[in-house]
Amino acid sequence: MSDQGIEIIGVRRGLDDPKATLAELQEFVRSRGGWAQLLDAGHVAGRDHLLSAVQHARRAIDRGLGASGRLELEFLLYVSGERQISKAIETAGVRPGAPFVAVIGNGPASKEIRARFGWVEDASRIESSPAKLRALGFSKMEIDAAGSAAANLVLEKVARVDLLK
């Protein structure tokens, strides 16, 4: 799945050592001129959530307003809706054994990444759900009130990171 030079891969099988895998992925993708981040699938509420976070992170870096100076960390802040990197990692960072989502920008194609790491794609890991929105901090009442537009709640949370900085 690709938009704006972004590859998004949902993976059902968890990782034994997410830190080591993230380091290996980032090194591989950087060698090709790109960037990469791994996320807990339980905190990914749709493609629009991820693409919005990428756009906001790029804009913050371009304007010199990034909290981290690195796109992959800035992206993590926006995905999680947090302003502190440690909280962002705690909220949306990949966890051992848990399904995850890999986001790659301006790097190798999804097919090449999946082959190199032996990942089997599961697109359902990217889709939004009420449980994921709850994990991202929205109340049942907020989700119910938003109805069919509930997935848009997360887009507002991404945009709010700019106000928190």
Secondary structure, 3 states (H helix, E strand, C coil): CEECCEEEEEECCCECCHHHHHHHHHHHHHCCCCEEEEEEHHHCCCHHHHHHHHHHHHHHHHCCCCCCCCHHHHHHHHHHCCCCHHHHHHHHECCECCCEEEEEECCCCHHHHHHHHCCCECHHHCCCCHHHHHHCCCCHHHHHHHHHHHHHHHHHHHHHHHHHC
